[in-house]
Amino acid sequence: MVHDRQPRASQGVYGITVAADLVGTGVQNLRAYETRGLLTPARTAGGTRRYSADDLDRLRRIGDLLDAGLNLAGIAMVLPLQDENARLRKQGDEFSGEEA
């Protein structure tokens, strides 16, 4: 029996070559982003990187910031701020929904 099950957004399923192709960048860039601490893909027991849908979204954000003229050091500062902003917006939306 085949189950039509989607992986969780945080589950690493894509190899480095596939991930690089899906976001339109090179494998070396993904390695550089990891070295700079911009993302941390999952690893198999053998050490192979596995990228999740969440990782792909983060890689697209990195690409957008690079296109906007930021360097990797700047991106390392902006990404946590964006993450915190998104968390606070979600929290605010949940709070607003509770009062309605």
Secondary structure, DSSP 8 states (H G I E B T S, - for coil): --------TTS--B-HHHHHHHHT--HHHHHHHHHTTS---EE-TT--EEB-HHHHHHHHHHHHHHHTT--HHHHHHHHHHHHHHHHHHHHHHHHHHHH-
